[in-house]
Amino acid sequence: MNYRASYLNLTKEEFAERIKAARKHLAECALCPRECRVDRTEEKGYCQAGVELKVSSFGPHFGEERELVGRTGSGTIFFAHCNLRCVFCQNYQLSFGGDGSFCTSEDLASIMLLIQDRYGCGNINFVTPTHFVPQILEATYIASQNGLAIPLVYNCSGYESVATLKLLDGIIDIYMPDLKYSSEEWGRKYSGAPDYFERASEALKEMDRQVGGLQLDDHGLAYHGLLVRHLVMPGGLEEAKAILYFIARELSPDTLVNLMDQYYPSYKAFNYPELNRRLTRNEFSEALAYAEDLGLRLAI
């Protein structure tokens, strides 16, 4: 089948309106639920991102879900900085250290075209993109005028602003959020975000409204829809069950869920005895059985 990427349906004027609205946040940033309201041309807010786009790495990635990888890999673009402070972050050099190189929107557009034309990837996968939405919108428009035609993936923490997501409506083809915690306690203790579930649940409902459940082409490659990730944490069975119940009751039934078991202690997790261990087989098996009982569509 031939899928036409969503952003190709927007007019020049529609893109311009979205870009103008997004760029206002660079002077008074409220792109994420933190709503720091800082002028990023002069200071930095919670995420520590300034006004300049910063890319940590890019290229084909074969470690994502098979529905994104296909034969040629998912075309990942990792951005520096993050609006969470997860004590177990496995990419803390990027998220907190800000490792990467400064780029213009034109540079990002060139990277996107390189991923499509040279690497032959089936999608562009923006990893931790929230704080750079204005530049991503600009780059998408530029790239679309120069032949970009593959789906865009918004790969995020789930801690998103509904208002920002509405700027992406009709532009992002695949949303791939984490859904980390269900309780205020865990959100506060492990990510500095006591309102994590409240804001993430609102965000996922908006993503679902925009794209619905995950759709696959004849080769099993995703081209549109919602894919939700949940990393099962040590001692986090009740958190996992509440999250899975929310997905089953509040999101489209064909939402794809990736229940992940690859947690390992990283960054500051060693300072939290309850997190300073791997997940047990029984913990994950029980979470998986619960997901199956709910009738969720699970990634393999």
C-alpha positions as CSV (number, residue, x, y, z in Angstrom):
1,M,0.0,0.0,0.0
2,N,1.1,3.6,-0.5
3,Y,0.5,5.7,2.6
4,R,0.6,9.5,2.3
5,A,2.3,11.0,5.4
6,S,-0.1,13.2,7.3
7,Y,2.0,16.4,7.1
8,L,1.8,16.3,3.3
9,N,-1.8,17.2,3.5
10,L,-1.1,20.6,5.3
11,T,-1.0,23.8,3.3
12,K,1.9,26.2,3.5
13,E,-0.4,28.6,5.4
14,E,-1.4,25.9,7.9
15,F,2.3,25.1,8.5
16,A,3.1,28.7,8.9
17,E,0.3,29.1,11.6
18,R,1.6,26.1,13.5
19,I,5.2,27.3,13.4
20,K,4.3,30.8,14.5
21,A,2.3,29.5,17.5
22,A,5.1,27.1,18.4
23,R,7.9,29.7,18.2
24,K,6.1,31.9,20.8
25,H,7.2,29.3,23.3
26,L,10.8,30.2,22.7
27,A,10.2,33.6,24.3
28,E,7.8,32.3,27.0
29,C,8.1,28.5,27.1
30,A,5.1,26.4,28.1
31,L,5.7,23.5,25.7
32,C,5.5,20.9,28.4
33,P,3.5,20.6,31.7
34,R,6.3,22.3,33.6
35,E,5.2,25.7,32.0
36,C,8.5,27.4,33.1
37,R,7.5,30.5,31.1
38,V,11.2,31.4,30.6
39,D,12.6,33.3,27.6
40,R,14.8,30.7,26.1
41,T,16.8,33.3,24.2
42,E,18.1,34.4,27.6
43,E,17.7,31.7,30.2
44,K,16.9,28.0,30.5
45,G,14.0,26.3,32.2
46,Y,13.7,22.9,33.9
47,C,14.7,20.9,30.8
48,Q,17.8,23.1,30.3
49,A,17.2,23.5,26.6
50,G,18.0,26.9,25.2
51,V,16.7,28.4,22.0
52,E,19.0,26.4,19.7
53,L,18.1,22.9,18.6
54,K,20.5,20.2,19.8
55,V,20.8,16.8,18.3
56,S,22.7,14.0,20.1
57,S,22.8,11.4,17.4
58,F,20.8,10.1,14.4
59,G,20.6,7.1,12.1
60,P,18.9,3.7,11.6
61,H,18.0,2.0,14.8
62,F,17.2,-1.7,15.0
63,G,16.4,-1.8,18.7
64,E,12.9,-0.4,18.5
65,E,9.6,-2.3,18.1
66,R,9.6,-4.5,15.0
67,E,6.5,-2.5,13.9
68,L,8.8,0.5,13.5
69,V,12.1,-1.2,12.4
70,G,11.1,-3.2,9.3
71,R,14.1,-4.2,7.1
72,T,16.0,-0.9,7.2
73,G,15.6,0.3,10.8
74,S,13.7,3.2,12.4
75,G,15.3,6.5,11.5
76,T,15.9,7.8,15.0
77,I,16.9,11.4,15.9
78,F,17.9,11.7,19.5
79,F,17.6,15.2,21.0
80,A,19.5,16.5,24.0
81,H,17.7,17.5,27.3
82,C,14.5,16.3,28.8
83,N,11.6,17.7,30.9
84,L,11.8,14.8,33.4
85,R,14.4,13.8,36.0
86,C,14.1,10.0,36.1
87,V,16.5,8.7,38.7
88,F,17.0,5.5,36.6
89,C,17.5,7.2,33.2
90,Q,19.6,5.1,30.9
91,N,20.4,8.0,28.6
92,Y,21.3,10.5,31.2
93,Q,24.3,11.8,29.3
94,L,21.9,13.1,26.7
95,S,18.9,13.9,28.9
96,F,20.7,15.7,31.8
97,G,24.2,16.2,30.4
98,G,23.0,17.7,27.2
99,D,25.5,15.8,25.0
100,G,25.0,16.7,21.3
101,S,25.6,19.3,18.6
102,F,23.7,22.5,17.9
103,C,21.7,22.5,14.6
104,T,19.5,24.8,12.7
105,S,16.1,23.8,11.5
106,E,17.6,23.5,8.0
107,D,20.2,21.1,9.4
108,L,17.5,19.0,10.9
109,A,15.6,18.9,7.6
110,S,18.7,17.7,5.9
111,I,19.1,14.9,8.5
112,M,15.5,13.9,7.9
113,L,16.1,13.6,4.2
114,L,19.3,11.7,4.7
115,I,17.5,9.2,6.8
116,Q,14.9,8.7,4.1
117,D,17.0,8.9,1.0
118,R,20.4,7.4,2.0
119,Y,19.5,5.1,4.8
120,G,16.1,4.1,3.4
121,C,14.4,4.0,6.8
122,G,10.6,3.7,6.9
123,N,10.0,6.5,9.4
124,I,11.6,9.5,11.1
125,N,11.6,8.8,14.9
126,F,12.0,11.9,17.1
127,V,13.3,10.8,20.5
128,T,12.6,13.2,23.4
129,P,11.3,16.0,21.1
130,T,9.0,18.0,23.3
131,H,11.2,21.0,24.0
132,F,12.2,21.4,20.3
133,V,8.7,21.3,18.8
134,P,9.1,24.7,17.1
135,Q,12.2,23.7,15.3
136,I,10.8,20.2,14.4
137,L,7.8,21.9,12.8
138,E,10.1,24.2,10.8
139,A,12.3,21.3,9.7
140,T,9.3,19.1,8.7
141,Y,8.0,21.9,6.4
142,I,11.4,22.4,4.8
143,A,12.0,18.7,4.3
144,S,8.5,18.1,3.0
145,Q,9.2,20.7,0.3
146,N,12.3,18.7,-0.7
147,G,10.8,15.3,-1.0
148,L,10.3,13.9,2.5
149,A,7.3,11.5,2.5
150,I,7.8,9.0,5.3
151,P,5.8,8.9,8.6
152,L,6.9,10.9,11.6
153,V,7.1,9.2,15.0
154,Y,6.8,11.2,18.2
155,N,8.8,9.2,20.8
156,C,8.3,10.8,24.2
157,S,8.0,10.4,27.9
158,G,4.3,10.8,28.0
159,Y,4.7,14.0,30.1
160,E,3.2,16.2,27.5
161,S,1.0,19.3,27.2
162,V,-2.3,18.8,25.3
163,A,-1.9,22.3,23.8
164,T,1.5,21.4,22.3
165,L,0.1,18.1,21.0
166,K,-2.6,20.1,19.2
167,L,0.1,21.9,17.3
168,L,1.2,18.5,16.0
169,D,-2.3,17.4,15.0
170,G,-2.2,16.3,11.3
171,I,1.7,16.3,11.3
172,I,2.7,13.4,13.5
173,D,1.7,10.0,12.1
174,I,2.7,7.8,15.0
175,Y,2.7,8.7,18.7
176,M,4.9,6.5,20.8
177,P,4.7,7.7,24.4
178,D,5.9,6.0,27.6
179,L,3.3,5.7,30.4
180,K,5.7,5.4,33.4
181,Y,3.6,5.7,36.6
182,S,0.1,5.7,37.8
183,S,0.7,7.1,41.3
184,E,1.6,10.6,42.4
185,E,4.1,9.2,44.8
186,W,6.1,7.4,42.1
187,G,6.0,10.3,39.8
188,R,7.3,12.7,42.4
189,K,10.0,10.3,43.8
190,Y,11.4,9.0,40.6
191,S,10.9,11.7,38.0
192,G,10.2,14.9,39.9
193,A,6.7,15.1,38.5
194,P,3.9,14.4,41.0
195,D,1.3,15.2,38.3
196,Y,2.9,12.7,35.9
197,F,-0.1,10.4,35.4
198,E,-2.7,13.2,35.4
199,R,-0.9,15.0,32.6
200,A,0.2,11.9,30.7
201,S,-3.3,10.4,30.8
202,E,-4.7,13.6,29.3
203,A,-1.9,13.6,26.7
204,L,-2.5,10.0,25.6
205,K,-6.2,10.6,25.2
206,E,-5.3,13.5,22.9
207,M,-2.8,11.4,20.9
208,D,-5.5,8.7,20.6
209,R,-8.0,11.3,19.4
210,Q,-5.6,12.4,16.7
211,V,-4.4,9.1,15.3
212,G,-6.4,6.2,16.9
213,G,-5.0,2.6,17.2
214,L,-1.8,1.5,15.4
215,Q,-2.1,0.6,11.7
216,L,0.3,-1.6,9.9
217,D,1.0,-2.0,6.2
218,D,1.2,-5.3,4.3
219,H,4.7,-5.8,5.5
220,G,3.8,-5.3,9.2
221,L,5.4,-1.8,9.3
222,A,3.5,0.9,11.3
223,Y,2.4,3.9,9.3
224,H,-0.2,5.6,11.6
225,G,-1.6,5.4,15.1
226,L,-0.7,5.0,18.8
227,L,1.9,2.7,20.4
228,V,2.2,2.9,24.2
229,R,5.3,1.7,26.1
230,H,5.4,0.7,29.8
231,L,8.6,-0.3,31.5
232,V,7.7,-2.6,34.4
233,M,9.7,-1.5,37.4
234,P,10.9,-3.6,40.4
235,G,8.1,-3.6,42.9
236,G,5.9,-1.8,40.4
237,L,3.3,-4.5,39.7
238,E,0.4,-2.3,41.1
239,E,1.7,0.6,39.0
240,A,1.7,-1.5,35.9
241,K,-1.8,-2.9,36.5
242,A,-3.3,0.6,37.0
243,I,-1.6,1.8,33.8
244,L,-2.7,-1.3,31.8
245,Y,-6.2,-0.8,33.0
246,F,-6.2,2.8,31.9
247,I,-5.1,1.8,28.4
248,A,-7.7,-0.9,28.2
249,R,-10.5,1.4,29.4
250,E,-9.6,4.8,28.0
251,L,-7.8,4.3,24.7
252,S,-8.6,2.7,21.3
253,P,-8.8,-1.1,21.5
254,D,-6.2,-1.5,18.7
255,T,-3.6,0.7,20.5
256,L,-0.4,-1.4,20.5
257,V,1.1,-1.8,24.0
258,N,4.8,-2.7,24.5
259,L,5.2,-4.1,28.0
260,M,8.9,-4.0,28.6
261,D,11.0,-6.1,31.0
262,Q,14.5,-4.6,30.3
263,Y,14.8,-2.4,33.4
264,Y,18.3,-2.3,35.0
265,P,19.7,0.1,37.6
266,S,21.3,3.2,36.0
267,Y,22.2,6.8,36.8
268,K,21.0,7.4,40.4
269,A,18.9,4.2,40.8
270,F,21.7,2.8,43.1
271,N,20.6,5.4,45.7
272,Y,17.2,3.8,45.9
273,P,17.4,0.3,47.4
274,E,14.0,-0.7,45.9
275,L,15.2,0.2,42.4
276,N,18.7,-1.3,42.8
277,R,17.9,-4.6,41.2
278,R,16.6,-6.2,38.0
279,L,13.0,-7.1,37.5
280,T,12.2,-10.7,38.5
281,R,10.6,-13.1,36.0
282,N,7.6,-13.5,38.2
283,E,7.0,-9.8,38.4
284,F,6.9,-9.5,34.6
285,S,4.9,-12.6,34.1
286,E,2.2,-11.4,36.4
287,A,2.1,-8.0,34.6
288,L,1.9,-9.7,31.2
289,A,-0.8,-12.1,32.3
290,Y,-2.9,-9.1,33.5
291,A,-2.4,-7.3,30.2
292,E,-3.6,-10.4,28.4
293,D,-6.6,-10.8,30.6
294,L,-7.5,-7.2,29.7
295,G,-7.4,-8.1,26.1
296,L,-4.8,-5.6,25.2
297,R,-3.0,-5.7,21.8
298,L,0.5,-6.5,22.8
299,A,3.8,-6.0,20.9
300,I,5.7,-9.2,20.5
